[in-house]
Amino acid sequence: MMMRAVSAAVMLGVTLCGGAAADDSAGVSDAARGATLTLACRAENDLYRGLVAGGSVVQRASSVREGIEIAAPGAALLVLADGYPEWRTEVRAEEYAVAREEGLTLLVEFPAEAPGVEFAEPRQARWERGVVAEGASLGLPPLAILALHDCQYLPCRAEDPLLVLGRVAGFDRAVFGMPAASDPLLFRTDERTWIATTRLSGFVTSRYAPAADWATLWTHLLAAIDPAGAPHRLQVKPLATPAYAADEPLPDSAEAESLASFAKWCLESRLLIVPEREPELHRLLRENVEIVPPPAATGGDGSLGILEGYASQILPDGSQLQRTPIRADCQAETAAALAMHAKLSGDARSEQVATNLMNYLYETSGMCRGERGNPRHPAFGLVAWGDVSPAWMAGNYGDDNARTLLATIATAAKLETAAWDKPLLRALYANLRTTGTLGFRSDNLTIAMIEEHGWKHFHDAPTVNVSPHFEAYSWACYLWAYARTGDEQFLEVTKRGIRRTMEEYPAGWRWGENLDRARMLLALAWLVRVEDTAEHRGWLKQVANDLLKTQQPCGGIPEQPGNASTGHFLVPTSNEAYGTGETPLIQESGDPVTDQLYVSGFVLLGLREAVAATGDAELKQAEDRLADYLVRVQVRSESIPYLNGTWFRAFDYRRWDYWSSSGDLGWGAWCAEAGWGPAWTAITLGLRVEGTSLWDVSQSSKVASQLGAVREEMSQNDGGPWRGASQ
């Protein structure tokens, strides 16, 4: 049999929970003599290692021919796909025949051929997931969903498959039934021959999910294949696990260590751009290519920026694809987390990278230059959505600007510098003057829109956008600016927007999801800071209580469905709709999953600021429970260091595993962002360790000293349409 080994890096990535290590030599040991189960595979195969670690008595052969020779008559022989995905497993017709003559039960993975089966050329799964067929004895409920990620599989026809691959909607069950179009993953050609059209035995290396369900599937499958019917125990450990078990005691230093782990991830994530990669990355961005494999080495000092993060796609070798966008918010939010860690630990590299990222954002990148760096241009002072890519350079999202500015405030405070006060104040005023009379700015004002109409058009417009996800962090920035500068414009426009939003709460909120409430907490907490009234405290308590109604005993806040007609994340209404838009992590209310990208970190920040503003004991208890939960679910991975210390988007708190409906375009269950929720989780944990808040830690800002200079710059454009060089 022609089999080619997968890379040594992949093989060494398998981690066992304990037990004996698999040796490299094939053949029959004294302990394995009489075994009714033989595996033809390399010693590093996940299934083989898991069986050995679990104490099962198995034989290992180095080829199908040797496997037939050493297998006892009537025993089971599994020929596993060591060459996957590059090479298909070669079992010749005569070997199938000999196995049949010997009475062997045969399972072949990813075969080059099989009697009576015609295979098409291999395909790569993208949105397809595994589904357990009705009547399959695999230890899992009918229609249970399994993730095989971007597996390579062999399309074919099969009668009564036990496991199929297809596009299905659902959290852990195909709620609309079997997909209309599907391909078999596991089936029998006769009573003694089983075919797997992909590598099922690489479930650890390829990070198939949910982890416990794959162990269950293999345990039951082996019991069906092994003529002895003996139970086989698998002992394996996923390559990426939560930092702590649900009930494991946390050390007193857990939150500081969690921040340190995230800071280390930022530095070792392979997302910091190094000089050798920059030309190619910029070329890809100009061509709108946003997904690339990770590089082999770490490095980068922040002076060339940091990429957005890791997409949710997981390849057969367990690696995860990087997202190439160089986002403004990710630069500042990563810098803030590093600055927080540097302040607590004295880590010089974290401080230097944080400083470099901020200098890149405001000085050397294109995000604050060009039109946005020209005082005569109506977009002066705004921060581009991202760098290099024309599509990203065109955008001016208010929320992304706001998170960039909040992170700038945090970074400057922790590094005790005024270096970015001028661009900070410019951006505050640039966003303020494109906010309408009712306190709303709308989602995104592109450069083209601003040039066509001028900033005054948006300033004077009666815009209404009851969407805290897009508006609330801008209001938080304006409240901070009012407190630091005394400029009443910031306060008045914010109060109008917040009042309208709270008058329409909750039915009139555009999305009505927890990510809206999560964002509103910060604005309301800081409104109490500047105007501590019973009404303002009531608004804050109302939103916080509604958000916390479903907080779980573990501390997590489960994702909730949004407005069925206006919600941003709409659940798929058919199998065919899965993976076609931005969808939630749930299929139905009650699915036990939390969202660390869009919700959890922002709730933690909002609760920290709310507690600091009000001293509310109930909110403090909820904050503590959420912080405990987030520390526990942080990613730990010795085998994949560029994931160690981040937070994946989804966490299933019943399984205690990274799992959800993962149909969101690129931002599914396993994505990891350099900014957004993960960064704010780390930043807020640092604030908690220090016993302070973002509002308090930034009290000493000297941004007001730039008022005269910035107002003079801003006055150079009258707010009308852009007239180009003649202006």
C-alpha positions in Angstrom: 0.0 0.0 0.0 1.3 3.4 -1.0 1.0 5.8 2.0 2.8 9.0 2.6 3.1 10.5 6.1 1.7 13.9 7.0 4.2 16.5 8.3 6.1 15.9 11.4 4.7 19.2 12.8 1.2 17.8 12.5 2.1 14.5 14.0 3.8 16.0 17.0 0.8 18.2 17.6 -1.3 15.3 19.0 -1.5 15.6 22.8 -2.6 12.8 25.0 -4.3 12.9 28.4 -1.9 10.3 29.6 -1.2 6.6 29.2 1.4 4.8 27.2 2.9 6.5 24.2 2.6 4.8 20.8 5.9 3.4 19.6 7.1 3.8 16.0 7.5 0.1 15.2 4.7 -1.8 13.6 4.1 -5.5 14.3 2.6 -7.6 17.1 3.7 -7.1 20.6 3.2 -9.7 23.3 0.5 -7.6 24.8 -1.3 -7.2 21.5 -1.3 -10.9 20.5 -4.8 -12.1 20.2 -6.2 -8.6 19.5 -9.3 -8.6 17.4 -8.5 -5.0 16.2 -5.7 -4.1 13.9 -4.9 -0.6 12.5 -2.8 -0.2 9.4 -1.4 3.3 10.1 1.5 5.3 11.4 2.1 5.3 15.1 1.1 9.0 15.3 -2.4 8.4 14.0 -4.9 10.1 16.4 -7.1 7.0 16.7 -4.3 4.6 17.3 -2.7 6.9 19.9 -6.0 7.4 21.6 -6.6 3.7 21.8 -3.2 2.9 23.2 -3.5 5.7 25.7 -6.9 4.4 26.8 -5.5 1.0 27.4 -7.1 -0.9 24.5 -5.4 -4.0 23.1 -4.7 -3.3 19.4 -2.2 -4.3 16.8 -0.6 -1.8 14.4 0.6 -2.6 10.9 2.6 -0.4 8.6 0.7 -1.4 5.5 -2.6 -3.1 4.4 -0.6 -6.2 3.4 1.0 -6.5 6.8 -2.3 -5.8 8.4 -3.9 -8.7 6.6 -1.0 -11.0 7.5 -1.1 -10.2 11.3 -4.8 -9.9 11.8 -6.5 -13.0 13.2 -9.1 -14.6 11.0 -12.5 -13.0 11.5 -10.9 -9.9 13.2 -11.2 -6.2 12.2 -8.7 -4.3 10.1 -8.8 -0.5 9.8 -6.8 0.9 7.0 -6.3 4.6 7.9 -5.5 7.6 5.6 -2.0 8.6 6.7 -1.4 10.3 3.3 -4.5 12.5 3.6 -5.3 14.9 2.1 -2.5 14.7 -0.5 -2.7 10.9 -1.2 -5.6 8.6 -1.3 -5.3 5.2 0.5 -4.4 2.4 -1.8 -6.0 -0.9 -1.2 -5.9 -3.0 -4.3 -8.7 -5.2 -5.5 -6.8 -8.4 -4.6 -6.3 -7.1 -1.1 -10.0 -6.5 -0.7 -10.5 -10.1 -1.9 -7.9 -11.6 0.5 -9.4 -9.7 3.4 -12.8 -11.1 2.4 -11.4 -14.6 2.2 -9.9 -14.3 5.7 -13.2 -13.2 7.0 -11.8 -9.8 8.1 -14.1 -6.8 8.7 -12.4 -4.0 6.8 -12.7 -0.2 7.2 -10.8 1.9 4.6 -10.5 5.7 4.9 -10.2 8.0 1.8 -9.6 5.1 -0.6 -8.2 5.2 -4.1 -10.7 2.5 -5.0 -13.3 0.3 -3.4 -15.3 -2.6 -4.9 -18.6 -1.5 -6.5 -18.0 2.2 -5.7 -17.2 5.0 -8.2 -15.5 8.0 -6.6 -15.4 11.5 -8.1 -12.3 13.7 -7.6 -11.8 14.9 -4.0 -13.6 18.0 -3.0 -13.1 20.4 0.0 -15.9 21.0 2.4 -16.7 24.6 3.2 -20.1 25.1 4.7 -21.0 21.4 4.7 -21.2 19.6 8.1 -21.5 16.0 9.1 -25.0 14.7 9.9 -25.8 11.4 11.7 -28.3 9.4 9.6 -31.5 8.0 11.0 -30.9 4.5 12.4 -27.1 4.8 12.6 -25.6 3.1 15.6 -22.9 5.7 16.3 -23.8 6.6 19.8 -25.2 10.0 18.8 -28.8 11.1 18.2 -30.2 11.0 14.7 -29.5 14.3 12.8 -26.7 15.2 15.2 -24.3 17.6 13.6 -20.5 17.2 13.5 -17.9 19.6 12.2 -15.2 18.2 9.9 -14.2 21.8 9.0 -12.5 22.1 5.6 -12.1 18.4 5.1 -11.3 16.7 1.8 -13.9 14.1 0.8 -14.7 11.8 -2.1 -18.2 12.3 -3.6 -19.9 9.0 -4.5 -23.2 7.2 -4.2 -24.0 4.9 -1.3 -27.0 3.1 0.0 -28.0 3.9 3.6 -24.9 5.8 4.7 -24.5 6.2 8.5 -22.9 9.6 8.2 -23.3 12.2 5.5 -21.8 15.6 4.6 -24.1 18.4 3.6 -25.2 22.0 4.2 -27.5 21.9 7.2 -28.8 24.5 9.6 -28.9 23.9 13.3 -26.9 24.3 16.5 -26.2 20.6 17.3 -29.1 19.0 15.4 -30.2 19.4 11.7 -33.5 21.1 12.5 -34.7 21.0 8.9 -33.9 17.4 8.5 -31.3 15.8 6.2 -30.0 18.0 3.4 -31.5 17.7 0.0 -28.0 17.3 -1.5 -25.4 15.4 0.5 -22.5 13.0 0.1 -21.8 9.9 2.2 -19.0 10.1 4.7 -19.4 6.6 6.2 -21.2 3.6 4.7 -21.0 -0.2 4.2 -20.6 -1.8 0.8 -21.4 -5.2 2.4 -21.6 -6.8 5.8 -17.8 -6.7 6.3 -16.6 -3.7 4.3 -16.9 -0.1 5.6 -15.8 2.9 3.6 -15.0 6.4 5.0 -14.8 9.0 2.2 -12.6 11.3 4.3 -10.1 10.8 7.2 -12.3 10.3 10.2 -9.4 9.0 12.3 -7.6 12.4 12.3 -10.3 13.9 14.5 -7.7 15.3 16.9 -5.2 16.7 14.5 -7.9 18.2 12.2 -9.7 19.5 15.3 -13.1 18.0 14.5 -15.8 19.1 16.8 -17.5 18.7 19.2 -14.6 16.8 20.7 -16.6 14.5 23.0 -19.0 13.5 20.2 -16.1 12.3 18.0 -14.8 10.2 20.8 -18.3 8.8 21.3 -18.7 8.1 17.5 -15.4 6.2 17.3 -16.1 4.2 20.5 -19.5 3.0 19.1 -18.1 2.5 15.6 -15.3 0.3 16.9 -17.7 -1.7 18.9 -19.7 -2.3 15.7 -16.6 -3.2 13.6 -14.7 -5.3 16.2 -16.1 -8.9 16.2 -15.2 -9.1 19.9 -17.6 -6.2 20.5 -15.3 -5.2 23.3 -15.6 -1.6 24.5 -12.7 0.5 23.4 -11.7 3.5 25.5 -10.2 6.5 23.8 -8.1 8.9 25.7 -7.3 12.0 23.8 -7.0 15.7 24.4 -8.1 18.4 21.9 -5.4 20.6 20.5 -7.2 23.7 21.8 -8.9 23.6 25.2 -10.4 26.0 27.8 -7.9 27.3 30.3 -9.8 25.8 33.2 -12.5 23.3 33.8 -16.0 24.6 34.8 -15.5 23.7 38.5 -11.8 24.0 38.8 -10.6 26.4 41.5 -9.0 29.6 40.1 -5.8 30.9 41.6 -5.9 34.5 43.0 -3.6 35.6 40.1 -5.9 34.1 37.4 -7.1 37.4 35.9 -3.6 38.9 35.7 -2.4 35.6 34.2 -5.2 35.7 31.7 -4.2 39.2 30.6 -0.6 38.1 30.3 -1.6 35.1 28.2 -3.5 37.4 25.8 -0.6 39.8 25.6 1.7 36.9 24.8 -0.8 35.7 22.1 -0.7 39.2 20.6 3.1 39.0 20.3 3.3 35.4 19.2 0.1 35.2 17.1 2.0 35.6 13.8 -0.3 38.5 13.0 2.2 41.3 13.6 3.5 42.2 10.2 7.2 41.6 9.5 9.1 43.4 6.7 9.4 40.3 4.6 5.6 39.8 4.5 4.5 43.4 4.0 4.8 43.7 0.2 2.9 40.5 -0.4 0.2 41.4 2.2 -0.3 44.8 0.7 -0.6 43.3 -2.8 -3.2 40.9 -1.6 -5.1 43.6 0.2 -5.2 45.8 -3.0 -6.6 42.7 -4.7 -9.2 42.3 -2.0 -7.8 38.9 -0.9 -8.6 38.6 2.8 -7.7 35.0 3.8 -4.2 33.5 3.8 -2.4 30.6 5.6 -0.4 31.6 8.7 3.3 32.1 8.3 5.8 29.7 9.9 7.4 32.1 12.3 6.5 34.8 14.8 8.0 38.3 14.8 7.1 41.9 14.2 7.3 44.9 16.4 4.1 46.6 15.5 5.7 49.3 13.4 4.0 47.8 10.3 0.7 47.0 12.0 -1.1 43.9 12.9 -3.6 41.8 10.9 -7.2 41.4 11.9 -7.0 37.9 13.3 -7.8 34.3 12.4 -10.9 33.2 10.4 -13.0 30.3 11.6 -11.7 28.0 8.8 -9.7 25.1 10.1 -7.7 23.1 7.5 -7.0 19.3 7.6 -3.6 19.8 9.4 -5.3 21.8 12.2 -4.0 25.1 11.0 -6.2 28.2 10.9 -6.4 30.8 8.1 -5.4 34.4 8.8 -7.5 37.4 7.9 -5.4 40.0 6.1 -7.3 43.3 6.8 -5.2 45.8 8.7 -8.1 47.4 10.7 -7.8 50.6 12.7 -9.7 49.3 15.6 -7.5 46.2 15.9 -4.3 48.3 15.9 -5.5 50.4 18.9 -7.3 47.6 20.8 -4.3 45.3 20.6 -2.1 48.2 21.7 -4.4 48.9 24.7 -4.2 45.3 25.8 -0.4 45.2 25.5 -0.1 48.6 27.3 -2.3 47.3 30.2 -0.1 44.2 30.5 3.1 46.3 30.3 1.9 48.5 33.1 1.1 45.6 35.3 4.2 43.4 34.5 6.9 45.9 33.4 7.2 44.0 30.1 9.3 46.2 27.8 8.4 44.4 24.6 4.7 44.8 25.2 5.1 48.5 25.8 7.2 49.0 22.7 4.9 47.1 20.4 1.9 49.0 21.8 3.7 52.3 21.1 4.6 51.2 17.6 1.1 50.1 16.8 -0.3 53.4 17.8 2.4 55.3 15.8 1.6 53.1 12.8 -2.1 53.9 13.1 -1.9 57.6 13.5 1.4 58.5 11.7 2.8 56.0 9.1 -0.3 54.1 7.8 -2.7 55.5 5.4 -5.6 55.4 7.9 -5.1 59.0 9.1 -3.4 60.4 6.1 -4.5 61.4 2.6 -8.0 63.0 2.7 -8.3 62.4 6.4 -5.0 64.2 7.1 -6.0 67.2 5.0 -7.6 70.0 7.1 -9.4 71.3 4.0 -11.1 68.0 3.3 -14.5 67.3 4.9 -13.3 63.9 6.1 -10.4 65.4 8.0 -9.8 63.8 11.3 -11.7 60.6 10.7 -9.9 57.2 10.9 -10.3 54.8 8.0 -11.9 51.5 8.6 -8.6 49.8 7.5 -5.4 50.3 5.6 -4.2 49.6 2.0 -7.3 47.9 0.6 -9.5 50.4 -1.3 -12.6 49.0 0.1 -11.4 49.3 3.7 -9.8 52.8 3.1 -13.2 54.1 1.9 -15.1 53.3 5.1 -15.7 55.5 8.1 -17.7 53.4 10.5 -18.7 55.3 13.6 -18.5 52.3 15.9 -15.1 51.3 14.6 -13.8 54.8 15.0 -15.3 54.9 18.5 -13.6 51.7 19.6 -10.3 52.9 18.1 -10.6 56.1 20.2 -11.6 54.3 23.4 -8.5 52.0 23.0 -6.4 55.1 22.2 -7.6 56.6 25.5 -6.7 53.4 27.3 -3.3 53.0 25.7 -2.3 56.7 26.4 -3.4 56.4 30.0 -1.5 53.2 30.7 1.7 54.5 28.9 1.3 57.9 30.5 1.8 59.7 27.2 0.1 62.6 25.3 1.6 61.5 22.0 -1.7 60.8 20.3 -3.8 63.5 21.9 -4.1 65.6 18.8 -5.3 62.9 16.4 -7.6 61.6 19.2 -9.2 65.0 19.5 -9.4 65.5 15.8 -11.2 62.2 15.4 -13.6 63.1 18.3 -14.6 66.3 16.5 -14.6 64.7 13.1 -17.1 62.1 14.3 -19.1 64.7 16.2 -19.6 67.0 13.2 -20.8 64.1 11.1 -23.4 63.2 13.8 -26.9 64.5 13.1 -29.1 66.8 15.1 -30.9 64.0 16.9 -27.7 62.4 18.1 -27.2 59.6 15.5 -24.5 59.2 13.0 -25.6 56.1 11.0 -23.5 53.1 10.3 -20.9 54.1 7.8 -20.2 57.4 6.0 -17.8 56.6 3.1 -15.3 59.0 1.7 -17.4 59.3 -1.4 -20.5 60.3 0.6 -18.6 62.9 2.6 -17.0 64.4 -0.5 -20.3 64.6 -2.3 -22.3 66.2 0.5 -19.7 67.7 2.9 -19.7 67.1 6.6 -22.3 69.8 7.4 -24.9 67.8 5.5 -24.6 65.0 8.0 -24.3 67.4 10.9 -27.6 69.1 10.1 -29.5 65.9 9.1 -32.3 64.5 11.4 -30.7 61.0 11.2 -32.3 58.3 13.4 -30.4 55.1 13.9 -31.7 53.3 17.0 -28.8 50.9 17.0 -26.6 50.8 20.1 -24.1 48.5 18.3 -23.3 51.3 15.9 -24.0 54.4 18.0 -23.4 53.8 21.7 -19.7 53.7 21.8 -19.6 57.0 19.9 -21.8 58.4 22.7 -19.3 57.1 25.3 -16.5 58.8 23.5 -18.4 62.1 23.4 -19.2 61.9 27.1 -15.5 61.3 27.8 -14.6 64.2 25.6 -17.1 66.5 27.3 -15.7 65.6 30.7 -12.1 66.3 29.5 -12.7 69.4 27.4 -15.9 71.0 28.8 -17.3 71.4 25.3 -21.1 71.2 25.7 -21.6 70.0 22.1 -20.4 66.6 23.1 -22.9 66.3 25.9 -26.0 67.7 24.2 -25.8 65.6 21.1 -25.2 62.5 23.2 -28.1 63.1 25.5 -30.5 63.5 22.6 -29.4 60.2 21.0 -29.5 58.3 24.3 -32.9 59.6 25.2 -34.4 58.7 21.9 -32.9 55.2 22.1 -34.1 54.6 25.6 -37.6 55.9 24.7 -37.7 53.2 22.1 -36.3 50.4 24.3 -36.6 47.6 23.7 -39.1 47.1 20.8 -37.7 49.9 18.7 -34.1 48.9 18.8 -33.0 47.9 15.4 -31.4 44.6 16.3 -32.7 44.0 19.8 -29.9 41.5 20.5 -27.6 41.2 23.5 -24.8 42.8 21.5 -27.0 46.0 21.5 -27.4 45.9 25.3 -23.7 45.1 25.8 -22.8 48.3 23.9 -25.3 50.5 25.7 -23.9 49.7 29.1 -20.8 51.8 28.6 -22.6 54.9 27.3 -25.2 54.8 30.1 -22.5 54.2 32.8 -20.6 57.3 31.6 -23.8 59.3 31.3 -24.2 58.7 35.1 -20.6 59.9 35.5 -21.4 63.3 33.9 -25.0 63.6 35.1 -25.8 61.4 38.0 -29.6 61.5 38.0 -32.2 59.0 39.0 -33.4 58.7 35.4 -29.9 58.0 34.1 -29.3 55.4 36.8 -32.7 53.8 36.0 -31.8 53.5 32.4 -28.5 51.8 33.2 -30.1 49.4 35.7 -32.9 48.5 33.3 -30.6 47.6 30.4 -28.1 45.8 32.8 -30.9 43.8 34.4 -32.4 42.7 31.1 -29.0 41.7 29.8 -28.2 39.7 33.0 -31.6 37.9 33.2 -30.2 34.9 31.5 -26.7 34.9 33.0 -25.8 31.3 33.7 -24.5 29.8 37.0 -21.1 29.5 35.2 -21.1 33.3 34.6 -21.7 33.2 30.8 -24.4 35.3 29.1 -26.0 33.2 26.4 -26.6 34.5 23.0 -30.2 35.6 22.4 -32.2 35.8 19.2 -32.7 39.4 17.8 -35.7 41.0 16.1 -36.9 38.5 13.5 -37.2 41.2 10.8 -34.6 43.8 11.7 -32.0 41.8 13.6 -28.5 41.8 12.2 -27.8 38.1 12.9 -30.8 36.2 11.6 -31.0 32.5 12.0 -31.1 30.4 8.8 -34.6 29.5 7.9 -33.6 26.5 5.7 -30.6 24.2 5.2 -29.8 26.1 2.0 -29.6 29.4 3.9 -26.8 28.2 6.2 -23.5 30.0 5.5 -25.0 32.6 3.2 -24.9 35.7 5.5 -24.0 36.9 8.9 -25.8 34.6 11.3 -25.9 34.1 15.1 -24.2 31.3 16.9 -27.6 29.9 17.9 -30.4 28.3 15.9 -33.0 28.5 18.6 -33.4 30.4 21.8 -31.8 28.4 24.6 -28.9 27.1 22.7 -26.1 27.1 25.3 -23.5 29.3 23.7 -21.8 32.6 24.5 -20.3 35.1 22.0 -16.8 36.3 22.9 -16.4 38.3 19.7 -19.4 40.6 19.8 -20.9 40.4 23.3 -19.0 39.0 26.4 -16.0 41.3 26.4 -18.2 44.4 25.9 -20.5 43.3 28.7 -17.5 42.9 31.0 -16.3 46.4 30.1 -19.8 47.9 30.5 -20.3 46.2 33.9 -16.8 47.4 35.1 -17.7 51.0 34.3 -21.3 50.7 35.6 -20.0 49.3 39.0 -17.4 52.1 39.1 -20.0 54.7 38.4 -22.7 53.4 40.8 -21.2 51.0 43.3 -24.1 48.6 42.6 -23.4 45.4 44.4 -25.6 43.2 42.2 -23.8 44.4 39.1 -20.5 43.8 40.8 -21.5 40.2 41.5 -22.5 39.7 37.8 -19.2 41.3 36.7 -17.2 38.9 38.9 -19.0 35.9 37.6 -18.6 36.9 34.0 -14.8 37.6 34.5 -14.5 34.2 36.1 -16.2 32.6 33.1 -14.0 34.4 30.6 -10.8 33.5 32.4 -11.9 29.8 32.2 -12.8 29.7 28.5 -9.6 31.4 27.2 -7.8 29.2 24.7 -4.9 27.0 25.8 -2.9 25.2 23.2 0.6 23.9 23.5 0.5 22.4 20.0 -0.7 25.6 18.2 1.1 28.5 19.9 -0.4 31.1 17.6 -3.8 30.3 19.2 -2.7 30.0 22.8 -4.1 32.8 24.9 -6.8 34.2 22.6 -10.6 33.7 22.9 -12.5 31.9 20.2 -15.8 33.5 19.3 -18.1 30.7 20.5 -18.2 28.6 23.7 -20.8 26.0 24.5 -21.0 26.1 28.3 -22.9 22.8 28.5 -20.3 20.8 26.6 -17.5 23.0 27.9 -16.1 23.1 24.4 -15.8 25.5 21.5 -18.9 24.8 19.5 -21.9 26.5 17.9 -23.8 27.0 14.7 -20.9 28.3 12.6 -22.6 29.7 9.5 -21.4 33.3 9.9 -19.3 34.4 6.9 -15.7 34.0 8.2 -16.5 34.8 11.8 -17.8 31.4 12.9 -17.2 29.6 16.1 -13.4 29.4 16.0 -12.5 32.8 14.7 -10.1 34.9 16.9 -9.9 38.7 16.5 -6.9 40.8 17.4 -9.3 43.5 18.7 -13.0 43.6 19.4 -14.3 41.4 22.3 -11.1 39.5 23.1 -9.0 42.7 23.4 -11.6 44.4 25.6 -11.8 41.3 27.8 -8.1 41.4 28.4 -8.1 45.2 28.9 -11.0 45.0 31.4 -9.3 42.1 33.3 -6.3 44.4 33.7 -8.6 47.2 35.0 -10.0 44.8 37.5 -6.6 43.7 38.7 -5.7 47.3 39.3 -9.1 48.0 41.0 -9.9 50.9 38.7 -12.0 51.7 35.6 -11.3 53.2 32.2 -13.0 56.4 33.2 -10.8 56.8 36.3 -7.6 55.7 34.7 -7.9 58.3 32.0 -8.7 61.2 34.4 -5.3 62.7 33.9 -5.6 63.1 30.1 -4.3 66.4 28.9 -6.3 66.2 25.6 -7.8 69.6 26.3 -4.5 71.2 25.8 -4.9 70.5 22.0 -8.3 72.2 21.8 -7.1 75.5 20.2 -4.9 73.8 17.6 -7.5 71.2 16.6 -10.3 73.7 16.4 -8.2 75.9 14.1 -7.5 72.8 11.9 -11.1 71.9 11.8 -12.2 75.4 10.8 -10.3 75.2 7.5 -13.3 73.4 5.9 -16.7 75.0 5.7 -18.6 71.7 5.6 -19.7 71.9 2.0 -19.0 69.4 -0.8 -15.4 68.7 -1.6 -14.1 70.9 -4.4 -10.7 69.2 -4.7 -7.5 71.1 -5.2 -9.2 74.4 -5.7 -10.4 74.5 -2.1 
